[in-house]
Amino acid sequence: MTAKHFFNDPGHLVASALRSVVLTNPSVALDEESKIIYRRQGHAPQVSLISGGGSGHEPSFAAFVGQGLLTAAVAGTIFASPSAEQVRKCILKRVEGSKGVCVVVMNYTGDVLNFGMAVEKAKASGVKVEMVVVADDVGVGREKSGKVGRRGLAGTVLVQKITGALAATGAKIEEVYKVALLTSENIISVGASLSHVHVPGRSTPTKASDEDLAMDEIEIGMGIHNEPGSLRVRQALPELVKSMLAQLLDKEDKDRAFLPVSVDDQVVLLINNLGGVSVLELGGITAEVSGQLEKTYGIKPLRVLSGTYMTSLNGLGFSVTLLRIADTGLGPGKSMLDLLHAPAEATGWQPAVDSKMWEEQSHAPEGAIGSEEDEVKPSNLILDLKEAKDALTLGLGRLISAEPDVTNYDTIVGDGDCGIGLKRGAEAVLKLLEEAKLSNDAVVLVTKIAQAVENSMDGTSGALYAIFLNALAHGLRTESASSEAHMTPQIWAKALQMSLTSLGKYTPAQPGDRTLMDALYPFVEVLGRTGDKKRAAQAAKEGAEGTKGMKASLGRTVYIGGDGWKGVPDPGAYGLQELLEGICEGS
């Protein structure tokens, strides 16, 4: 867990965060004293939908206030329920009550008691109020949850969205309450986290504390207020997802089989970021969960929502929610899916893709335009295929063997990935040479090699090599005569010079900038001038050696401190030198 924060005063943090909601949504206002975000006057009368709870779960709940979602949200301090007086003031003073009020809260003791007390006071004042308690967590089973019941998790957001959209249609309080209850009864969720979170202003747990997890531990069922989960495991993501889905869907687990979901049911899947998971990882998690749902349980969700809806501060975890679609009984335009897709003007809601798009595109063909295989038009330039394969194999082998040195040099002057990238590209081309049915046409062969490089190498080196090789194929085609001709060093040199010119359109690198150009330029120049491959390779070697002590003008080396760069060559130039020496030695 990290105990570093930009705000160390939790009260100041909550107040500032609430002010930000008003700054980003002009349709809402803030009662700063009572920590209430509410819709401004001027909208048509409707059933008011109120929610709230402790802070630290943003965008829940304040950022869900807006047309089509919540009418108001009441905030407590971090991980603590707002008071009954705050909630009472919200019901009686901050929302329109003539059409009735529906309150949606999560099943935590403080929230249920304080919101419940306020609801009873409002009823005593003559306001028609209904309250729905969401308890979607399956991480804590029946035996352990006892009389308290299951906790509320991110499934609450779906209850709020569906209910808020229904209220916006002008539905009666009885209908809004019924659908809120129906939705909450058809939702199950479970969470997992790599770490507990640190609350600003609190002391840091000691190393002896078992509050935090070991480096390889994951806690399943951890609550959104740092509460312990059901178990700690040491599992990779696929095994973790398998365990989580079992808690959600295993009908034989009598302690947790809260909602039967079958292949015949229509299901919405929500993958929720608990605050600290990168967007990249959340995408991978979403794909893993969706894949296992379909493969193991035969469930293909009608809709998939993935994003940050209900957090636990900067929690390094995620939750999985399944909503089983049930009939609202309210007719066309008011199904759960319709209401889920209805527009909402709230900054915290991440709108799903339009319902019509889901329905149309899910049946649209996936195929690419034209053939998946790129057809390469042959030229009339013929090479000795065996000699070419032998030369390339030797050069690529030398490059692979040089990977540790390239990586070492790049660790000193860059980010350490150059060697691995070059090795990946070399291995991909070797695989092509070993497995593919190759053509003795020079343009076709170079194009195939370029494709292998494009598909295996990333980063700057991958782009440079791919551009150069594609330009080389174009240069060779330009040199192709109307009748069949065999490749010569002179043809290679002319095509190489053309590809060097093309590469210059995309990078300002020149000899003297401490890049692979310091090896490439002399190789092309000497080969063109002499036609001697070995002399050209020697020129490339001298160029690479010359980068030792050369101050960089491009690349990450520009930003590297110290003087370690003075004693090593440029990694890219060194790798290219090894490749070219091997090719020329083998031909």
N, C-alpha and C positions, 0 to 999 in steps of 0.2 A: 504494500500500500504506500502511496505517496502522501506525505503530510505537508507538502508545499502548496500554498494557495496564493492567489492575488489578493483575496480578501481574508483577513484573519478574524474580523469582527462579524459573527454570524448575523447579528441584528441589522447591521449596516448593509450586509450582503443581500439579505432578503428584501429590504426596503428598496435598494438600488435596482434589483432585478424586477420588482413589481413596477417601478417607474419606467423601466425599459419597455414593458408591454404597451403602455400608453403611447410611448414614442413611436412604436412600430405599427400601431393600429388606431387610427383616428376615431373609430366607432366606439371605443371603450373609454371608461374613466376609472380613476383610482380613488378609493377612500383609504388614504394612507394610514390613518389612525387605526382602522379596523382591518387593514390589509385585505380589502375587497376590490377585485376587478369586476366591473359590471358594464353592461351595454348602456350607452347614452340613450336618452329619451328620443322619441321621434319615430320609432319603428311600430308596426301594426301590433295591436294587443294579441298576445298568444300565451299559452302555458309557459311559465318561466321554468327553466331548468337550471338548478344550482348544484354545484359540486365543490370539492375542495379537500383539504387535508394538510399535512405537514409540507413545508417547502423542501426542496431537494429532489423533486420528481419532475422538474421542468422538461418539456413544455407543459406537462400536466401540473396544474389545472388552469392557471391564469391565462396561458396563451391559447387555450381552447375556447375562450369567451369571444363570441361574435355571431353574426347572422348564421343560422343553420346549425349551431352547436350549443354551447352553454350561454345562458343569460348572465350568469355571475359565477365567480369562484372565490372562495374564502381561503386564505393562506394562514397557516400556523408558522411557528419558527421551524428550523430545520428538523425534520423527522418527528415533529410534535403537532398534535391536532390543534386547530384553532379553538378558541373558547366558545361556549354556548352563546355568550353575549354577541360575539362577532357574527355568528351564524344567524342569530335572531335578528340583528340589525340588517343583515343582508336580505332576509326574507321579507321583513316588514318595511324597510326603508330604501332598499336599493333596486328592487325589481317590481314589476307590475304583478299584482296578485289577483286581479279581478277574474282571470281565466283559470286560476289555480297555479300551484307550484309543485314541481316534482324535484325531489332531492335525491341525488345519486352519490353514495359514498362507498368506500372500500371497507371491508370487514376488519377493522382494527379497533380495539376496545375504546381508545380515546375518541376516535372519529364517530363511532356509533353512539357513544354516550353524549358527546357534545352536540352533534348534529341532531340526535334524537331529542335532547332536551329542548333545543331551539324549535324543532318541529312541533313539539307539544305546546310550547308557548305561543307559537304562531296559530295553531289550531284554536287555542283558547281565546285568541284575539279575533277569531272569525274567518281566518284565511283557510282555504281548502288546500291542504298540503299532504302529499304522499311521499314516502321515503323508501328507496330501494337500496339494499345492501349487497354489494357485489363480492362474491367469495369464489373466485375462479381458480385459485392455486391448488394443484394436486401434489405439490412437493411434500407437504405435510399431510399424512394420511388421517383416516378417521380416528384411529386409536390415539395418536399423538395430539391431534387438534382438540379432542375432547369436546367440552361444551362450548368452547370459544368458536370452534368451526374453522373453516379454511380462510386463508388470508385473501385479500384482494390484490390482483396484479394488473398487468397491462390490458387484460381483457376488458377492464373497466372503460377503456377508451372507446371500444366498439359499442358498448352500451350507451355511452354519452353521445357518440356520433349518430347512431341510429335513432335514439330518442330525441335528440336535438333537431334532427331533420324532420321528424314527424311533428314535433311541436311547431315548427316553422310553417307547416301546411295549414295550421289552424285547428288541428285535432283537439278533441276535448281532453280534459285532465284524466278521465277514466281510460281513454285509449292510450295516452302517453304512458301512464303508469303501467298498464297491462303490457305494452310492448317493451318497456324497460325491464320489467320482471321476466318476461319471456326470453329476452336476449340474455339476461344474466344467468338464466337457468340453462342456457345452451352454450356456455363458454367454459373452456378448461385451459389452464395455463401452467407452465412450469419454467423456472429459471435456473441458470447456472452461472457461476462466476469464478474468475481466477483469483480474486482477492476481495477482502472486505474493503470498505472505504473509510477515509478519515474525514471527520466532520470539522470544518473550520472552527477554531476556538477551543477545541478539545485537546487534551494532552495526547501525546503519541504513545501507543501501546509499547510496552517493553519487549525486548527480544524474547523474553521468557514466556510472553503471553501466547496463548493458542488462538488468539483472535484472527491472526493472519494465517495464510496458507503457505505451505512449502512450495518451492519453485515448480514442482511437477504435479501439484495437487489442484483439483477443481472441486468446487462445492456445488452439488446439485440441490436445488430447493432453497437456496439462500433468499431471504426476504429482502424487500426493497428498503428496509431500515437497518440493514446490517444483521438481521436476525439469522441465527444458524440455520443451515439447510438440513436435509434429511440424511445426507451422507457425503463423505469426501472420497473422491476417486482419483486414480492416476490413469487417465484414458486419453487417447488421441481423439480428435473431433468426431470421426465416424462412430467410434464406440460411445462417446459422450452423447451424441444425438440419438443413438440406438437406445441408450438408457433413459433419456428424457422422453422419447416417444413411447417407450414401454410404460412409463408412469402415466402418460396421458391416455393410452389406448389399450393396455393389456386388460382384457375382460376377466382374466383369472385372478387379477390382483384385487382381492376383495377389500383391501384397505384403501384403494385409490380408484376403483372403477366407478367414477362419479357420473360419467356421461358416455353412454354407448354410441360410438360412431362407426358406421359401416360403409362399405363401398358404394352403397346406394344413396348415401346422404350427400347433400350439397354442402360444401365446407369452404370457409374463408380461413386462410392462414395468415397470421400476423407474426412477423419476426421483429422483436423490439430490442433496440440497443439500450442497455442500462447506463450508457453515458460515456464509457471510455473505450469502446470498441471502434476501430477504424472503419470507415465506409468500405474499404477494400475487404477486410475480414468479414464484415457483416454480409457482404455479397456472397462470399464463399460459404458462410454459415447458411444463408438462405437457400443456396443451391443444394447443399448437403441435406438439409431438412426436407426440402421438396422432393429430392430424389428418393430418400428413404421412405417417405410417406407413400409414394406411388409404388415403389418396388416391394416393400415389406407388407404394407397394409392395403394396397390397391386404391389408395385415396389420392385423387388428383384434384387439388383445390380449384374451385371456380375463380377465386381471386387470391392474389398473394400481395400482401402489404409488407414492406420491409423498410425500417427507418427508426428514428428516435421519437418515441411517443411518451414513454414513462420511464424516467431514469431513477437511479439511486446515486445522485451526485455524479461522480466520474467513474461509476462502477465498471469494472472490467468484465462485463458479462452480457448475457442476452437472455431473453425469454421467448418461449414459443407458445402461441395461443391458437386454439382452434375454435372457430365459431360454427356450430351446426345450424344451418339455415332452417328456420321454422316458419310456418305460415302465420302471418300477423292477423289474417282474417279481415283485413281492411280494404281489400280490392286492389285494382291496378294502380301502379305508381307508388304504392306504399308497402311493398315487400321489403324484407330486410336488405336485399341487394340494392333495390331502388334507393332506399334511405341512406345506405352506406355511400352510394355514388352521388347523392344530392350535394349541390354546392355548399360550401361553408367558408365564410370570411373570417377565419381565425388564423393567426400567424403560426400557431403550433401544429395545425393539421396539415399533414402532407397528403394532398389530394391524390386519390387513386386515378389510374387511367380511366377515361370515360367508359361507362358501361357498354355503350354501343360499339366502341373500339374493341373491347374484350370479346364481344360476341361475334363481330365481323372478322377480326384478325385471327382468332383462334382456329378458324376454318380456312383461312387463306393459305395457299401453297407456300412452302418454305424455299423452294428451289431457287437457285441463282439464275440470273439472266445468261443464257448461253451455257456452254459446257463447263463443268467444274474444272476440267483439265485445260490448261493454257496450251493451245497449239502453237508450236514454234515453226515458222516457215524456214525450211532449209536454205542454205546458201550453196555456193559452188566451191567453198574452201574446204579442202579435205586434209585431215591430219592423220598421222600414224597413231591409231587409237591405243595400241599397246605401249608405245613409247610415251604417249601423253599420260596414260594411267600410271605407268612406272614412275614418271617424273613427279606427278602430283602426289602419289602415295609417299614417296620419299620426302617431299617438301612438307606435306601435312604431318607426317610422322615426326619430323624435326620440330615443327611448331608445337605439337602436343607435348613432346619431351621438354620443350622450353617453358611450358606453362608455369612451373614453380618459380623460375627466375623472373618471368614476366610479372607474375603475381607479386613477388617480393619487391620488384622495382616499383610497381604501381601502388603498393601499400605505402611506400616511402613518399611518392610524389602525387598520389591520387587517392582513389577510393577503394583500390584493391580488386576491382572486378574485371580488369582488362584481360588477364591471363585466362580466367575461366570462360570469358566470352569468346576469345580466340579459339580455345580448346573445343568449345561447343560447336563452333562453326567448322573447325577442321574435322571433328568426328562426324558431323552431318555430311560433309562432302565425301569422306572416306566411305561412309555407308552407301552413298549414292554410287560411288565407283564399284563397290562390291556387289550391290544387289540389283541395280537398275540395268535395263538393256540400253546400252549407250550407243549413240550415233558417232560416226567418224566425221560428222560435219562440225566444223569449229564453232560456228554460231550456235548451233543447237546445244553442243556440249557446254559452252560458256554460259548460255542461258539457264541450263539445268543447274549448273553450279551456283549461279546467282540466286536461283530460287531456293536452293538448299541453305545458302547463307542467310537469306531474308527470313526463313522460317526458324532458324536456330540461334541467330545472334541478335541481341538487342543492344541498346545503348548507342553511343556515338560511333564506336568502332564498327558495329553491325551496319549502321546506316552508311558509313563511308565505304566499306567494302561492297555493300549491295549496289550503291550508286556507281561505283567504279566498274564493277563487273557487268552491270547492265549497259553502261556506256561502252564498255569494251565490246560487248556483243554487237552493239549498234555500229561501232567503228569497224569491226570485222565485216559486217554486212556491207558497209560503204566501200570496203576494199575488194569486195567480191566481184569477180569478172563474170561475163556472160557464159563462159564455159568453165568446166571443172579445172581447178588449180590446186596445187599442194601448198601447204603453209610453209612460209620461210621466215627467218628472223626479221627480215625487212617488213613483211606484212604485219607481223606481231608488233614491231616497233611503231609503225604508223597508226595502228589501231590503239595501241597503248597511249600514244601522244594525244589522240582524239579523246580518249576516255579521261586523261589527265585534265584536258581543257574543260570537259564537261563537269568534272568534279569541282573545278575551280569556281563554277557558278553557284555552288552550294556551301562552300567553306572558304574563308579568307586565308586559310593556312598556306604558308609558303616555306621553302627551305629556310632554316634559321629561326623558326617559331617553336622548335622542340616538339614536333609531332611526327607521325609516321611519314609525312611528306619529306622529311629529311632523308629517308631511305628510298622512297618511291621515285622522287624526281631524278636523282642521279642514276637510278637503274634504267629508267625510260630514256634519259638523255644519252647514256653510254651505249645502250642497245641500239638506239637509232643511228648513232654516229659510227659505230664499229660493227654492228651485227654480231658481236661476240657476247654470248650469254654469260660466260664465266667472268669476263671483265665487268659486265653490267652488275652481276651479283656482288663482285668485290667492291664496286662503287656504292652499292646499297649498304654493305657492311661498314664501309668507311663513313658513310653518312650517318648511320645509326650510332657508331662510336663517337662521332663528332657532337652528339647531343649531350654527352657528359659535360657538365659545367655550363651548358647553354641555358640562359634564362628564358623561361617560357613566356610566350605572348598569348597563348590560347590554352583552353582546357583548365581542369581543376588545379593543375600545378601552379597556376598563377596565384592561387589563394593560399598555398601551403607555406607555412612559416618554417624557420630553421634553414639549414643549408645541406640537408641530406641529399637533395636533388643534384648537388654538384658531383657526387661520386657515382651516379648511376645513369645509364642511358634512358632515353624516353622509352617507356614500355611498348608502346605501339610500334615505334620504329624498330626496336629490337625484335619484336615478334615477326614483323614483316621481313626483316633481314633473314631470319632463320628460315622462313617459308621460301623466300626467293633463292637462297643458297641451295636448299634442298632440291627445289625444282630444277635449277640449272645444273646441278650436279648429276641429276638422274636423267637428263635429256641429252 
